[in-house]
Amino acid sequence: MSAELTAALVEQVLEHFIEPYTGKNLLETKSIKDLNVNENGISVSIQLGFAADGYLTTLSETLRNFLTDRLSSECGIDPSALPPLHVDAAWRVSAHSAQRGMQLLSGIKNVLAVASGKGGVGKSTVTANLALALARDGATVGILDADIYGPSQPRMMGAGERPESNDGKTLEPVMSYGIQVMSIGFLIEEETPMIWRGPMVTQALEQLLRDTNWRSIDYLIVDLPPGTGDTQLTLSQKVPVSGAIIITTPQDIALLDARKGLKMFEKVEVPVLGVIENMSVHVCSECGHAEHIFGAGGGERMARQYGVQLLGSLPLTIDIREDTDGGQPTVAKDPDGRIGTEFRELARRVAARLSLQGKDYSQVFGDIVIQPNA
């Protein structure tokens, strides 16, 4: 016996469709914006909460096939009797809430902190490729290089020019591969050491952040220095951070320090979106032999221990190192290659996790002003 085809029935079927990047159904994430069943067919309108230009076609086709199969097999509706099925998918990035009492920054919807407890785990490389991957999915992206002592982003992003100032007070971000970038490295010679004490470093960080004319940024990714020192505290206490990402290798010594970074963000009420395990496995470019040089499964164990998501694992390859050293990160050089695709999948998982956070409506509603009667 076939069931009557109604919007309620289609909605019931949609409850079983799990969107892979969020891990939730589209009703839970409030992504179904319109659902109609009439004489013209079935129409479903979806709006994801994360940048997804390269994913919308796949999502539409997958959901269309899912609905066709479920409505015919589970609901007893003959496939030939199904009316035309239309799925329209789009996305929109919202501003998400940060630490309690923090106001959004002008021109920036979301600040994402990329952190590691230990140096040398590939944090800056991951930052550059995440930014490029998000931009390929249509987002407006910025990178703030917060490592005042050892800025890496100018070299990695292939940008060496000094930023312009149109008013003598603020700086224009340097554009590279469509990304808005700001770093102390643009203002000093590459080999000049920054011999500054903590207060000067934190002041420089705040100036680079607040005195840069960021333009309509969906995601500002902050490449933090290693550790849990002045820069991390300044960011967590004075900057609205929507989420943090912890970078580690599987090595025990790296995991020890990564745990400290994760706990620091928890204490200052910055949501940890997840852990990325870098250099998880090395595959020999000559023979293809795979070897876990730094150990195996460390990132997964850490994520499970602290109840956060393992966002992904990245291999140790010579291509990634050569690409970033040459100022052409892998996602820019070979976006559809194996490693480029892994970075793009990783970036969608990061953005999708952020989309599940509470939204900040302060820019929508503005401030309430009470005026006395005339």
DOZAKE-773644 format. One record per residue (C-alpha): residue number from 1; residue in three letters; x, y, z. Coordinates in Angstrom, 2 decimals, decimal comma, m for minus. Layout:
BEGIN
<pt num="NUM" residuo="ALA" u="X" v="Y" w="Z"/>
...
***
This chain:
BEGIN
<pt num="1" residuo="MET" u="0,00" v="0,00" w="0,00"/>
<pt num="2" residuo="SER" u="1,47" v="3,38" w="m0,98"/>
<pt num="3" residuo="ALA" u="1,47" v="6,35" w="1,36"/>
<pt num="4" residuo="GLU" u="m0,01" v="9,68" w="0,36"/>
<pt num="5" residuo="LEU" u="2,76" v="11,99" w="m0,79"/>
<pt num="6" residuo="THR" u="2,76" v="15,04" w="1,49"/>
<pt num="7" residuo="ALA" u="5,30" v="17,60" w="2,69"/>
<pt num="8" residuo="ALA" u="5,15" v="15,96" w="6,13"/>
<pt num="9" residuo="LEU" u="6,09" v="12,60" w="4,61"/>
<pt num="10" residuo="VAL" u="9,02" v="14,11" w="2,69"/>
<pt num="11" residuo="GLU" u="10,16" v="15,84" w="5,87"/>
<pt num="12" residuo="GLN" u="9,98" v="12,54" w="7,72"/>
<pt num="13" residuo="VAL" u="12,22" v="10,95" w="5,09"/>
<pt num="14" residuo="LEU" u="14,65" v="13,87" w="5,28"/>
<pt num="15" residuo="GLU" u="15,24" v="13,10" w="8,96"/>
<pt num="16" residuo="HIS" u="17,22" v="10,05" w="7,83"/>
<pt num="17" residuo="PHE" u="19,55" v="11,94" w="5,48"/>
<pt num="18" residuo="ILE" u="22,79" v="12,70" w="7,32"/>
<pt num="19" residuo="GLU" u="24,82" v="15,54" w="5,81"/>
<pt num="20" residuo="PRO" u="28,40" v="14,18" w="5,95"/>
<pt num="21" residuo="TYR" u="30,30" v="17,32" w="6,93"/>
<pt num="22" residuo="THR" u="28,13" v="18,28" w="9,89"/>
<pt num="23" residuo="GLY" u="27,23" v="14,70" w="10,79"/>
<pt num="24" residuo="LYS" u="23,61" v="15,79" w="11,35"/>
<pt num="25" residuo="ASN" u="20,44" v="15,76" w="9,32"/>
<pt num="26" residuo="LEU" u="19,37" v="18,89" w="7,48"/>
<pt num="27" residuo="LEU" u="16,43" v="19,47" w="9,81"/>
<pt num="28" residuo="GLU" u="18,66" v="19,49" w="12,89"/>
<pt num="29" residuo="THR" u="20,90" v="22,13" w="11,33"/>
<pt num="30" residuo="LYS" u="17,87" v="24,16" w="10,16"/>
<pt num="31" residuo="SER" u="19,18" v="23,92" w="6,60"/>
<pt num="32" residuo="ILE" u="15,78" v="23,22" w="5,01"/>
<pt num="33" residuo="LYS" u="14,53" v="26,66" w="4,05"/>
<pt num="34" residuo="ASP" u="11,57" v="25,62" w="1,92"/>
<pt num="35" residuo="LEU" u="9,72" v="22,38" w="1,23"/>
<pt num="36" residuo="ASN" u="6,75" v="22,11" w="m1,09"/>
<pt num="37" residuo="VAL" u="4,72" v="19,23" w="m2,50"/>
<pt num="38" residuo="ASN" u="2,15" v="20,21" w="m5,12"/>
<pt num="39" residuo="GLU" u="0,98" v="19,40" w="m8,63"/>
<pt num="40" residuo="ASN" u="4,27" v="20,68" w="m10,04"/>
<pt num="41" residuo="GLY" u="6,34" v="18,21" w="m8,01"/>
<pt num="42" residuo="ILE" u="8,50" v="18,13" w="m4,91"/>
<pt num="43" residuo="SER" u="10,82" v="21,07" w="m4,29"/>
<pt num="44" residuo="VAL" u="13,38" v="21,26" w="m1,50"/>
<pt num="45" residuo="SER" u="15,43" v="24,38" w="m0,86"/>
<pt num="46" residuo="ILE" u="18,59" v="23,98" w="1,25"/>
<pt num="47" residuo="GLN" u="20,91" v="26,60" w="2,72"/>
<pt num="48" residuo="LEU" u="24,07" v="25,30" w="4,36"/>
<pt num="49" residuo="GLY" u="25,80" v="27,34" w="7,05"/>
<pt num="50" residuo="PHE" u="29,28" v="26,95" w="5,60"/>
<pt num="51" residuo="ALA" u="31,09" v="27,78" w="2,36"/>
<pt num="52" residuo="ALA" u="30,42" v="24,99" w="m0,11"/>
<pt num="53" residuo="ASP" u="30,65" v="26,08" w="m3,75"/>
<pt num="54" residuo="GLY" u="32,39" v="22,86" w="m4,77"/>
<pt num="55" residuo="TYR" u="29,92" v="20,67" w="m2,89"/>
<pt num="56" residuo="LEU" u="26,47" v="22,00" w="m3,78"/>
<pt num="57" residuo="THR" u="26,03" v="19,99" w="m6,98"/>
<pt num="58" residuo="THR" u="27,05" v="16,77" w="m5,25"/>
<pt num="59" residuo="LEU" u="24,73" v="17,50" w="m2,34"/>
<pt num="60" residuo="SER" u="21,77" v="18,21" w="m4,64"/>
<pt num="61" residuo="GLU" u="22,28" v="15,01" w="m6,64"/>
<pt num="62" residuo="THR" u="22,84" v="12,88" w="m3,55"/>
<pt num="63" residuo="LEU" u="19,75" v="14,21" w="m1,81"/>
<pt num="64" residuo="ARG" u="17,63" v="13,82" w="m4,95"/>
<pt num="65" residuo="ASN" u="18,66" v="10,15" w="m5,28"/>
<pt num="66" residuo="PHE" u="18,13" v="9,58" w="m1,55"/>
<pt num="67" residuo="LEU" u="14,59" v="10,96" w="m1,65"/>
<pt num="68" residuo="THR" u="13,73" v="8,99" w="m4,75"/>
<pt num="69" residuo="ASP" u="14,99" v="5,72" w="m3,25"/>
<pt num="70" residuo="ARG" u="13,42" v="6,23" w="0,19"/>
<pt num="71" residuo="LEU" u="10,04" v="7,46" w="m1,06"/>
<pt num="72" residuo="SER" u="9,76" v="4,50" w="m3,42"/>
<pt num="73" residuo="SER" u="11,21" v="1,70" w="m1,27"/>
<pt num="74" residuo="GLU" u="10,17" v="2,62" w="2,28"/>
<pt num="75" residuo="CYS" u="6,98" v="4,53" w="1,61"/>
<pt num="76" residuo="GLY" u="5,59" v="2,21" w="m1,04"/>
<pt num="77" residuo="ILE" u="5,44" v="4,84" w="m3,77"/>
<pt num="78" residuo="ASP" u="6,01" v="3,57" w="m7,29"/>
<pt num="79" residuo="PRO" u="9,09" v="5,39" w="m8,73"/>
<pt num="80" residuo="SER" u="7,17" v="6,02" w="m11,95"/>
<pt num="81" residuo="ALA" u="4,44" v="7,71" w="m9,93"/>
<pt num="82" residuo="LEU" u="6,79" v="10,14" w="m8,25"/>
<pt num="83" residuo="PRO" u="6,36" v="13,73" w="m9,43"/>
<pt num="84" residuo="PRO" u="9,39" v="15,76" w="m10,57"/>
<pt num="85" residuo="LEU" u="11,85" v="16,30" w="m7,73"/>
<pt num="86" residuo="HIS" u="13,77" v="19,60" w="m7,51"/>
<pt num="87" residuo="VAL" u="16,56" v="20,25" w="m5,01"/>
<pt num="88" residuo="ASP" u="18,08" v="23,72" w="m4,80"/>
<pt num="89" residuo="ALA" u="21,21" v="24,07" w="m2,63"/>
<pt num="90" residuo="ALA" u="22,97" v="27,24" w="m1,51"/>
<pt num="91" residuo="TRP" u="25,09" v="28,39" w="1,44"/>
<pt num="92" residuo="ARG" u="25,52" v="31,41" w="3,66"/>
<pt num="93" residuo="VAL" u="28,12" v="32,02" w="6,39"/>
<pt num="94" residuo="SER" u="26,77" v="33,63" w="9,55"/>
<pt num="95" residuo="ALA" u="28,64" v="35,27" w="12,40"/>
<pt num="96" residuo="HIS" u="28,99" v="32,87" w="15,32"/>
<pt num="97" residuo="SER" u="29,17" v="33,70" w="18,98"/>
<pt num="98" residuo="ALA" u="32,54" v="33,95" w="20,71"/>
<pt num="99" residuo="GLN" u="33,64" v="34,34" w="24,34"/>
<pt num="100" residuo="ARG" u="31,09" v="35,87" w="26,66"/>
<pt num="101" residuo="GLY" u="30,90" v="39,65" w="26,37"/>
<pt num="102" residuo="MET" u="33,00" v="39,88" w="23,20"/>
<pt num="103" residuo="GLN" u="31,82" v="42,10" w="20,36"/>
<pt num="104" residuo="LEU" u="32,38" v="41,17" w="16,73"/>
<pt num="105" residuo="LEU" u="35,20" v="42,91" w="14,90"/>
<pt num="106" residuo="SER" u="34,37" v="45,26" w="12,06"/>
<pt num="107" residuo="GLY" u="34,41" v="43,51" w="8,71"/>
<pt num="108" residuo="ILE" u="34,91" v="40,03" w="10,21"/>
<pt num="109" residuo="LYS" u="32,20" v="37,42" w="10,81"/>
<pt num="110" residuo="ASN" u="34,30" v="34,67" w="12,37"/>
<pt num="111" residuo="VAL" u="37,78" v="34,40" w="13,85"/>
<pt num="112" residuo="LEU" u="39,32" v="30,93" w="13,82"/>
<pt num="113" residuo="ALA" u="42,48" v="30,28" w="15,85"/>
<pt num="114" residuo="VAL" u="44,89" v="27,63" w="14,57"/>
<pt num="115" residuo="ALA" u="47,10" v="26,57" w="17,46"/>
<pt num="116" residuo="SER" u="49,63" v="24,00" w="18,55"/>
<pt num="117" residuo="GLY" u="51,36" v="23,46" w="21,83"/>
<pt num="118" residuo="LYS" u="54,63" v="22,67" w="20,08"/>
<pt num="119" residuo="GLY" u="56,50" v="24,17" w="17,15"/>
<pt num="120" residuo="GLY" u="57,36" v="22,26" w="14,01"/>
<pt num="121" residuo="VAL" u="54,06" v="20,41" w="13,62"/>
<pt num="122" residuo="GLY" u="53,06" v="22,19" w="10,39"/>
<pt num="123" residuo="LYS" u="50,57" v="24,66" w="11,85"/>
<pt num="124" residuo="SER" u="51,36" v="27,49" w="9,43"/>
<pt num="125" residuo="THR" u="51,26" v="25,14" w="6,45"/>
<pt num="126" residuo="VAL" u="47,84" v="23,87" w="7,50"/>
<pt num="127" residuo="THR" u="46,64" v="27,47" w="8,03"/>
<pt num="128" residuo="ALA" u="47,64" v="28,56" w="4,53"/>
<pt num="129" residuo="ASN" u="46,02" v="25,57" w="2,86"/>
<pt num="130" residuo="LEU" u="42,83" v="25,78" w="4,94"/>
<pt num="131" residuo="ALA" u="42,45" v="29,43" w="3,95"/>
<pt num="132" residuo="LEU" u="42,93" v="28,62" w="0,26"/>
<pt num="133" residuo="ALA" u="40,50" v="25,71" w="0,45"/>
<pt num="134" residuo="LEU" u="37,78" v="27,83" w="2,07"/>
<pt num="135" residuo="ALA" u="38,30" v="30,50" w="m0,57"/>
<pt num="136" residuo="ARG" u="37,90" v="27,91" w="m3,35"/>
<pt num="137" residuo="ASP" u="34,51" v="27,09" w="m1,85"/>
<pt num="138" residuo="GLY" u="33,49" v="30,73" w="m2,26"/>
<pt num="139" residuo="ALA" u="34,24" v="32,23" w="1,15"/>
<pt num="140" residuo="THR" u="35,98" v="35,54" w="1,72"/>
<pt num="141" residuo="VAL" u="39,01" v="34,60" w="3,79"/>
<pt num="142" residuo="GLY" u="41,77" v="36,37" w="5,66"/>
<pt num="143" residuo="ILE" u="44,96" v="35,19" w="7,37"/>
<pt num="144" residuo="LEU" u="46,44" v="36,98" w="10,36"/>
<pt num="145" residuo="ASP" u="49,97" v="35,82" w="11,04"/>
<pt num="146" residuo="ALA" u="50,12" v="36,16" w="14,83"/>
<pt num="147" residuo="ASP" u="53,61" v="34,72" w="15,19"/>
<pt num="148" residuo="ILE" u="55,45" v="37,99" w="15,75"/>
<pt num="149" residuo="TYR" u="58,82" v="36,35" w="16,42"/>
<pt num="150" residuo="GLY" u="58,70" v="33,95" w="13,49"/>
<pt num="151" residuo="PRO" u="56,22" v="35,03" w="10,80"/>
<pt num="152" residuo="SER" u="55,82" v="32,39" w="8,09"/>
<pt num="153" residuo="GLN" u="52,81" v="33,45" w="6,04"/>
<pt num="154" residuo="PRO" u="54,54" v="36,01" w="3,75"/>
<pt num="155" residuo="ARG" u="56,89" v="33,29" w="2,47"/>
<pt num="156" residuo="MET" u="54,25" v="30,56" w="2,33"/>
<pt num="157" residuo="MET" u="51,68" v="32,71" w="0,55"/>
<pt num="158" residuo="GLY" u="54,24" v="34,03" w="m1,93"/>
<pt num="159" residuo="ALA" u="53,66" v="37,64" w="m0,85"/>
<pt num="160" residuo="GLY" u="56,51" v="40,01" w="m0,06"/>
<pt num="161" residuo="GLU" u="55,21" v="43,51" w="m0,74"/>
<pt num="162" residuo="ARG" u="54,64" v="46,05" w="2,00"/>
<pt num="163" residuo="PRO" u="50,99" v="46,78" w="2,83"/>
<pt num="164" residuo="GLU" u="49,62" v="50,14" w="1,71"/>
<pt num="165" residuo="SER" u="48,08" v="52,75" w="3,98"/>
<pt num="166" residuo="ASN" u="45,53" v="55,08" w="2,42"/>
<pt num="167" residuo="ASP" u="45,05" v="57,25" w="5,50"/>
<pt num="168" residuo="GLY" u="48,38" v="56,95" w="7,32"/>
<pt num="169" residuo="LYS" u="46,66" v="55,20" w="10,23"/>
<pt num="170" residuo="THR" u="45,39" v="51,87" w="8,96"/>
<pt num="171" residuo="LEU" u="46,80" v="49,17" w="6,69"/>
<pt num="172" residuo="GLU" u="45,37" v="47,48" w="3,65"/>
<pt num="173" residuo="PRO" u="45,74" v="43,68" w="3,73"/>
<pt num="174" residuo="VAL" u="48,10" v="42,18" w="1,20"/>
<pt num="175" residuo="MET" u="46,22" v="40,10" w="m1,37"/>
<pt num="176" residuo="SER" u="47,61" v="36,70" w="m2,34"/>
<pt num="177" residuo="TYR" u="45,65" v="33,99" w="m4,19"/>
<pt num="178" residuo="GLY" u="42,50" v="35,92" w="m3,33"/>
<pt num="179" residuo="ILE" u="43,26" v="35,80" w="0,42"/>
<pt num="180" residuo="GLN" u="43,58" v="38,94" w="2,58"/>
<pt num="181" residuo="VAL" u="46,83" v="38,52" w="4,52"/>
<pt num="182" residuo="MET" u="48,46" v="40,57" w="7,30"/>
<pt num="183" residuo="SER" u="51,75" v="39,79" w="9,03"/>
<pt num="184" residuo="ILE" u="54,56" v="41,62" w="10,82"/>
<pt num="185" residuo="GLY" u="56,69" v="39,94" w="8,19"/>
<pt num="186" residuo="PHE" u="55,40" v="42,45" w="5,64"/>
<pt num="187" residuo="LEU" u="56,79" v="45,33" w="7,69"/>
<pt num="188" residuo="ILE" u="60,33" v="44,07" w="8,43"/>
<pt num="189" residuo="GLU" u="63,11" v="42,41" w="6,50"/>
<pt num="190" residuo="GLU" u="62,80" v="38,63" w="6,43"/>
<pt num="191" residuo="GLU" u="66,03" v="38,07" w="8,39"/>
<pt num="192" residuo="THR" u="65,43" v="40,81" w="10,98"/>
<pt num="193" residuo="PRO" u="64,89" v="39,32" w="14,46"/>
<pt num="194" residuo="MET" u="62,06" v="40,71" w="16,60"/>
<pt num="195" residuo="ILE" u="63,80" v="41,33" w="19,95"/>
<pt num="196" residuo="TRP" u="60,68" v="42,40" w="21,83"/>
<pt num="197" residuo="ARG" u="59,27" v="41,68" w="25,25"/>
<pt num="198" residuo="GLY" u="55,76" v="40,35" w="25,79"/>
<pt num="199" residuo="PRO" u="53,84" v="43,66" w="26,05"/>
<pt num="200" residuo="MET" u="55,28" v="44,89" w="22,74"/>
<pt num="201" residuo="VAL" u="54,31" v="41,61" w="21,06"/>
<pt num="202" residuo="THR" u="50,72" v="41,77" w="22,30"/>
<pt num="203" residuo="GLN" u="50,42" v="45,41" w="21,26"/>
<pt num="204" residuo="ALA" u="51,72" v="44,57" w="17,79"/>
<pt num="205" residuo="LEU" u="49,22" v="41,73" w="17,48"/>
<pt num="206" residuo="GLU" u="46,30" v="43,95" w="18,42"/>
<pt num="207" residuo="GLN" u="47,40" v="46,64" w="15,97"/>
<pt num="208" residuo="LEU" u="47,79" v="44,16" w="13,13"/>
<pt num="209" residuo="LEU" u="44,30" v="42,84" w="13,83"/>
<pt num="210" residuo="ARG" u="42,39" v="46,04" w="14,52"/>
<pt num="211" residuo="ASP" u="44,24" v="48,49" w="12,26"/>
<pt num="212" residuo="THR" u="43,89" v="46,34" w="9,16"/>
<pt num="213" residuo="ASN" u="41,01" v="47,16" w="6,83"/>
<pt num="214" residuo="TRP" u="39,58" v="43,66" w="6,56"/>
<pt num="215" residuo="ARG" u="36,86" v="43,57" w="3,93"/>
<pt num="216" residuo="SER" u="33,75" v="41,43" w="4,50"/>
<pt num="217" residuo="ILE" u="35,64" v="38,45" w="5,91"/>
<pt num="218" residuo="ASP" u="33,70" v="35,21" w="6,42"/>
<pt num="219" residuo="TYR" u="36,63" v="33,45" w="8,09"/>
<pt num="220" residuo="LEU" u="39,73" v="35,15" w="9,52"/>
<pt num="221" residuo="ILE" u="42,22" v="32,40" w="10,29"/>
<pt num="222" residuo="VAL" u="44,78" v="33,36" w="12,94"/>
<pt num="223" residuo="ASP" u="48,09" v="31,50" w="12,70"/>
<pt num="224" residuo="LEU" u="49,21" v="31,45" w="16,32"/>
<pt num="225" residuo="PRO" u="52,77" v="30,88" w="17,56"/>
<pt num="226" residuo="PRO" u="53,45" v="27,64" w="19,45"/>
<pt num="227" residuo="GLY" u="52,68" v="27,41" w="23,16"/>
<pt num="228" residuo="THR" u="50,23" v="29,07" w="25,54"/>
<pt num="229" residuo="GLY" u="51,91" v="32,42" w="26,16"/>
<pt num="230" residuo="ASP" u="51,17" v="36,13" w="25,79"/>
<pt num="231" residuo="THR" u="49,86" v="35,95" w="22,23"/>
<pt num="232" residuo="GLN" u="47,38" v="33,19" w="23,00"/>
<pt num="233" residuo="LEU" u="46,15" v="34,99" w="26,12"/>
<pt num="234" residuo="THR" u="45,74" v="38,27" w="24,25"/>
<pt num="235" residuo="LEU" u="43,75" v="36,56" w="21,54"/>
<pt num="236" residuo="SER" u="41,48" v="34,73" w="23,97"/>
<pt num="237" residuo="GLN" u="40,90" v="37,73" w="26,27"/>
<pt num="238" residuo="LYS" u="40,59" v="40,59" w="23,79"/>
<pt num="239" residuo="VAL" u="39,51" v="39,07" w="20,47"/>
<pt num="240" residuo="PRO" u="36,17" v="37,35" w="19,71"/>
<pt num="241" residuo="VAL" u="37,25" v="33,86" w="18,66"/>
<pt num="242" residuo="SER" u="34,48" v="31,67" w="17,25"/>
<pt num="243" residuo="GLY" u="36,50" v="28,49" w="17,39"/>
<pt num="244" residuo="ALA" u="39,96" v="26,96" w="17,75"/>
<pt num="245" residuo="ILE" u="41,68" v="24,18" w="15,83"/>
<pt num="246" residuo="ILE" u="44,48" v="22,20" w="17,43"/>
<pt num="247" residuo="ILE" u="47,31" v="20,92" w="15,20"/>
<pt num="248" residuo="THR" u="49,46" v="18,04" w="16,38"/>
<pt num="249" residuo="THR" u="51,52" v="15,15" w="15,08"/>
<pt num="250" residuo="PRO" u="50,98" v="11,60" w="16,38"/>
<pt num="251" residuo="GLN" u="54,20" v="11,89" w="18,40"/>
<pt num="252" residuo="ASP" u="53,72" v="11,65" w="22,17"/>
<pt num="253" residuo="ILE" u="55,80" v="14,77" w="22,91"/>
<pt num="254" residuo="ALA" u="53,71" v="16,83" w="20,47"/>
<pt num="255" residuo="LEU" u="50,48" v="15,48" w="21,94"/>
<pt num="256" residuo="LEU" u="51,53" v="16,48" w="25,45"/>
<pt num="257" residuo="ASP" u="51,84" v="20,11" w="24,39"/>
<pt num="258" residuo="ALA" u="48,74" v="19,99" w="22,17"/>
<pt num="259" residuo="ARG" u="46,69" v="18,95" w="25,20"/>
<pt num="260" residuo="LYS" u="47,87" v="22,07" w="27,02"/>
<pt num="261" residuo="GLY" u="46,69" v="24,23" w="24,16"/>
<pt num="262" residuo="LEU" u="43,31" v="22,52" w="24,09"/>
<pt num="263" residuo="LYS" u="42,85" v="22,95" w="27,85"/>
<pt num="264" residuo="MET" u="43,80" v="26,63" w="27,60"/>
<pt num="265" residuo="PHE" u="41,03" v="27,32" w="25,08"/>
<pt num="266" residuo="GLU" u="38,55" v="25,44" w="27,24"/>
<pt num="267" residuo="LYS" u="39,45" v="27,59" w="30,25"/>
<pt num="268" residuo="VAL" u="38,92" v="30,84" w="28,35"/>
<pt num="269" residuo="GLU" u="35,62" v="29,57" w="26,87"/>
<pt num="270" residuo="VAL" u="36,77" v="29,35" w="23,26"/>
<pt num="271" residuo="PRO" u="35,10" v="26,36" w="21,56"/>
<pt num="272" residuo="VAL" u="37,57" v="23,80" w="20,21"/>
<pt num="273" residuo="LEU" u="36,26" v="22,70" w="16,81"/>
<pt num="274" residuo="GLY" u="38,57" v="19,73" w="16,68"/>
<pt num="275" residuo="VAL" u="42,03" v="18,27" w="16,23"/>
<pt num="276" residuo="ILE" u="44,01" v="17,90" w="13,01"/>
<pt num="277" residuo="GLU" u="46,72" v="15,26" w="13,00"/>
<pt num="278" residuo="ASN" u="49,51" v="16,35" w="10,67"/>
<pt num="279" residuo="MET" u="52,36" v="14,16" w="9,39"/>
<pt num="280" residuo="SER" u="50,28" v="11,11" w="10,26"/>
<pt num="281" residuo="VAL" u="51,97" v="8,79" w="7,78"/>
<pt num="282" residuo="HIS" u="54,89" v="9,03" w="5,37"/>
<pt num="283" residuo="VAL" u="54,56" v="7,41" w="1,95"/>
<pt num="284" residuo="CYS" u="57,84" v="6,92" w="0,12"/>
<pt num="285" residuo="SER" u="57,79" v="8,74" w="m3,21"/>
<pt num="286" residuo="GLU" u="60,00" v="6,02" w="m4,74"/>
<pt num="287" residuo="CYS" u="58,50" v="2,71" w="m3,59"/>
<pt num="288" residuo="GLY" u="55,15" v="3,69" w="m2,04"/>
<pt num="289" residuo="HIS" u="55,98" v="2,18" w="1,35"/>
<pt num="290" residuo="ALA" u="53,88" v="3,74" w="4,12"/>
<pt num="291" residuo="GLU" u="55,43" v="4,27" w="7,52"/>
<pt num="292" residuo="HIS" u="54,16" v="5,95" w="10,69"/>
<pt num="293" residuo="ILE" u="57,37" v="7,82" w="11,51"/>
<pt num="294" residuo="PHE" u="55,86" v="9,78" w="14,42"/>
<pt num="295" residuo="GLY" u="53,60" v="7,01" w="15,70"/>
<pt num="296" residuo="ALA" u="50,00" v="6,20" w="14,86"/>
<pt num="297" residuo="GLY" u="46,58" v="7,17" w="16,18"/>
<pt num="298" residuo="GLY" u="47,73" v="9,87" w="18,59"/>
<pt num="299" residuo="GLY" u="45,38" v="12,54" w="17,28"/>
<pt num="300" residuo="GLU" u="42,41" v="10,19" w="17,39"/>
<pt num="301" residuo="ARG" u="43,16" v="9,19" w="20,99"/>
<pt num="302" residuo="MET" u="43,50" v="12,83" w="22,03"/>
<pt num="303" residuo="ALA" u="40,23" v="13,79" w="20,35"/>
<pt num="304" residuo="ARG" u="38,42" v="10,90" w="22,02"/>
<pt num="305" residuo="GLN" u="39,95" v="11,72" w="25,42"/>
<pt num="306" residuo="TYR" u="38,70" v="15,32" w="25,35"/>
<pt num="307" residuo="GLY" u="35,43" v="14,74" w="23,56"/>
<pt num="308" residuo="VAL" u="36,29" v="16,73" w="20,43"/>
<pt num="309" residuo="GLN" u="36,30" v="15,73" w="16,78"/>
<pt num="310" residuo="LEU" u="39,30" v="14,46" w="14,85"/>
<pt num="311" residuo="LEU" u="38,83" v="16,72" w="11,85"/>
<pt num="312" residuo="GLY" u="41,30" v="14,82" w="9,70"/>
<pt num="313" residuo="SER" u="44,77" v="13,40" w="9,23"/>
<pt num="314" residuo="LEU" u="47,33" v="14,73" w="6,76"/>
<pt num="315" residuo="PRO" u="50,31" v="12,86" w="5,37"/>
<pt num="316" residuo="LEU" u="53,98" v="13,78" w="5,55"/>
<pt num="317" residuo="THR" u="55,03" v="14,40" w="1,95"/>
<pt num="318" residuo="ILE" u="57,83" v="16,28" w="0,27"/>
<pt num="319" residuo="ASP" u="55,32" v="17,98" w="m2,05"/>
<pt num="320" residuo="ILE" u="53,64" v="19,90" w="0,79"/>
<pt num="321" residuo="ARG" u="56,99" v="21,15" w="2,06"/>
<pt num="322" residuo="GLU" u="58,25" v="22,15" w="m1,39"/>
<pt num="323" residuo="ASP" u="54,98" v="23,89" w="m2,29"/>
<pt num="324" residuo="THR" u="54,88" v="26,08" w="0,82"/>
<pt num="325" residuo="ASP" u="58,61" v="26,86" w="0,73"/>
<pt num="326" residuo="GLY" u="58,09" v="27,98" w="m2,86"/>
<pt num="327" residuo="GLY" u="55,24" v="30,33" w="m1,95"/>
<pt num="328" residuo="GLN" u="52,62" v="28,23" w="m3,71"/>
<pt num="329" residuo="PRO" u="50,71" v="26,14" w="m1,15"/>
<pt num="330" residuo="THR" u="49,38" v="22,80" w="m2,34"/>
<pt num="331" residuo="VAL" u="45,75" v="23,92" w="m2,60"/>
<pt num="332" residuo="ALA" u="46,85" v="26,78" w="m4,87"/>
<pt num="333" residuo="LYS" u="49,25" v="24,66" w="m6,93"/>
<pt num="334" residuo="ASP" u="47,25" v="21,45" w="m7,30"/>
<pt num="335" residuo="PRO" u="43,77" v="21,89" w="m5,79"/>
<pt num="336" residuo="ASP" u="42,33" v="18,76" w="m7,41"/>
<pt num="337" residuo="GLY" u="45,28" v="16,51" w="m6,62"/>
<pt num="338" residuo="ARG" u="45,21" v="13,97" w="m3,81"/>
<pt num="339" residuo="ILE" u="46,68" v="16,26" w="m1,13"/>
<pt num="340" residuo="GLY" u="44,78" v="19,32" w="m2,36"/>
<pt num="341" residuo="THR" u="41,54" v="17,37" w="m2,17"/>
<pt num="342" residuo="GLU" u="42,35" v="16,24" w="1,38"/>
<pt num="343" residuo="PHE" u="42,86" v="19,86" w="2,44"/>
<pt num="344" residuo="ARG" u="39,59" v="20,89" w="0,81"/>
<pt num="345" residuo="GLU" u="37,69" v="18,10" w="2,59"/>
<pt num="346" residuo="LEU" u="39,33" v="19,13" w="5,84"/>
<pt num="347" residuo="ALA" u="38,38" v="22,78" w="5,35"/>
<pt num="348" residuo="ARG" u="34,72" v="21,85" w="4,79"/>
<pt num="349" residuo="ARG" u="34,69" v="19,81" w="8,00"/>
<pt num="350" residuo="VAL" u="36,15" v="22,77" w="9,90"/>
<pt num="351" residuo="ALA" u="33,62" v="25,21" w="8,45"/>
<pt num="352" residuo="ALA" u="30,77" v="22,75" w="9,02"/>
<pt num="353" residuo="ARG" u="31,73" v="22,30" w="12,67"/>
<pt num="354" residuo="LEU" u="31,76" v="26,06" w="13,09"/>
<pt num="355" residuo="SER" u="28,29" v="26,30" w="11,51"/>
<pt num="356" residuo="LEU" u="26,92" v="24,22" w="14,40"/>
<pt num="357" residuo="GLN" u="27,97" v="26,86" w="16,94"/>
<pt num="358" residuo="GLY" u="25,52" v="29,42" w="18,26"/>
<pt num="359" residuo="LYS" u="25,07" v="32,48" w="16,05"/>
<pt num="360" residuo="ASP" u="25,88" v="36,07" w="16,94"/>
<pt num="361" residuo="TYR" u="22,98" v="38,37" w="16,00"/>
<pt num="362" residuo="SER" u="24,50" v="41,64" w="17,22"/>
<pt num="363" residuo="GLN" u="25,18" v="42,88" w="13,69"/>
<pt num="364" residuo="VAL" u="21,66" v="41,97" w="12,64"/>
<pt num="365" residuo="PHE" u="19,75" v="43,69" w="15,41"/>
<pt num="366" residuo="GLY" u="22,24" v="46,41" w="16,30"/>
<pt num="367" residuo="ASP" u="22,21" v="48,23" w="19,63"/>
<pt num="368" residuo="ILE" u="19,00" v="49,13" w="21,44"/>
<pt num="369" residuo="VAL" u="18,93" v="52,81" w="22,35"/>
<pt num="370" residuo="ILE" u="16,35" v="54,19" w="24,80"/>
<pt num="371" residuo="GLN" u="15,63" v="57,87" w="24,38"/>
<pt num="372" residuo="PRO" u="13,60" v="60,04" w="26,75"/>
<pt num="373" residuo="ASN" u="10,30" v="61,42" w="25,53"/>
<pt num="374" residuo="ALA" u="10,55" v="64,86" w="24,01"/>
***
